[in-house]
């Protein structure tokens, strides 16, 4: 079992927090979102606590909690905070850690550093979450190229949304990337329905191997 997996996305609001919650629960691991932008509504860590079924203490506290729901670099500036990449060091834990980035791979943390720069430093395997709707082919293939250009290990793509078989196939073929599965939109969305959808929709073997 790999010790850590990074969950990133092609964009914001595509469902990677729900996927992260489901994966952390299935792996009986830990969850960590080091930077949270926006505190007025349920935070991603709170959502994972509610949906993952993980015991208390398995959802780690954020390093930075920023008030405004904007890109972290701008939200931090508004809050008068300087995000320091050196503070985002990986914790040592007795089980697998699911780490969720903010938004897409190129989201800035400050005026010098993007999330993808941190991913390159960590050298942990990455799962790229992609919506199945219009525009996903372009956004996903660009994200795959950006990760590979920096030699960041990519386990595969997790699709989120209603099935779009041709788009999913096209991304897999042009990106030469593994389709890990698809998480449909769930109504109701509960820890039970999420776990069932993850079990039926994904092959965990490549994820557990981290390759």
ABEGO torsion letter per residue (X at the ends): XBABBBBBBABBGAGAAAAAAAAAAAAGBBBBBABBBEAABBBAAAAAAAAAGBBBGABBBBABBBABBBBAAAAAAAAGBBBBAAABBBBBBABBBBBBBBEBAABBABAABBAAAAAAAAGBBBBBBBBABBGAAAAAAAAAAAAAAAGBBBAEBBBBEBBBAAAAAAAAAAAGBBBAEBBBBBOBBBAAAAAAAAAAABBAAAAAAGX
